[in-house]
Every structure is written in C-alpha cells, then in structure tokens.
C-alpha cells in the first residue's frame, strides 16, 4: 500500500494571505503561482478558512477555526522521496512557528514531524 503524503496545516497568525504565501515560498524555496506555492517536491495551496472563528480558537481542537489552512500534496508521487518530503514539511512548520504563527498539522505522518515547543 502506498503511503499517503497529503498533509493539511491549519495556520493562525497576523498575516495577510500574500505575506503568508511569501513566508511559505521562502521556507520551501518555492515559486508563487496564484494561491499555490510549489517547489520540486510538493505544492502548497493556501486557503482562507471559511470556518474561521476567532472566538472558537481557544476551544479544544480550536485549530480547525484558524483563519488559514494549507493543503500540501506531492508534485509527482512516483518520484517523491518520502523522507525528503517529510523533512521539508517539518522545515515549513518550524519556519511558521519561528515567524510567530500557530500551525497545527493533520496528516497520516504527523507523528514523524517536529512538535512545537512552547
């Protein structure tokens, strides 16, 4: 069975969408095309979360109400090296955290990614 490398990341921070995309592009050495940032391994599509609710963010599981979410998918699954892909997703998470954003990942391999240290 093939490994599912799809990943969703919920993001909360004081960002305009274009600023968030620039941060992502710098973190993954990618190019911005409309609302997608792509590099040699994957595409990151940035969405404004229709379920955004600043009052519900503090709830348990409130990350689903963050203002943005990212969908990360391999460019070409047949040529993606799983370890390299996961490492770059981890780098992206750490970059978001260092920039002051809250970022919560949801994927099949989330236990293999870095954890935010408070």
Secondary structure as GFF3:
##gff-version 3
##sequence-region A 1 118
A	DSSP	beta_strand	7	12	.	.	.	ID=ss1
A	DSSP	alpha_helix	17	28	.	.	.	ID=ss2
A	DSSP	beta_strand	31	33	.	.	.	ID=ss3
A	DSSP	beta_strand	36	38	.	.	.	ID=ss4
A	DSSP	beta_strand	42	48	.	.	.	ID=ss5
A	DSSP	three_ten_helix	62	65	.	.	.	ID=ss6
A	DSSP	beta_strand	68	74	.	.	.	ID=ss7
A	DSSP	alpha_helix	82	98	.	.	.	ID=ss8
A	DSSP	beta_strand	102	107	.	.	.	ID=ss9
A	DSSP	three_ten_helix	110	112	.	.	.	ID=ss10
###
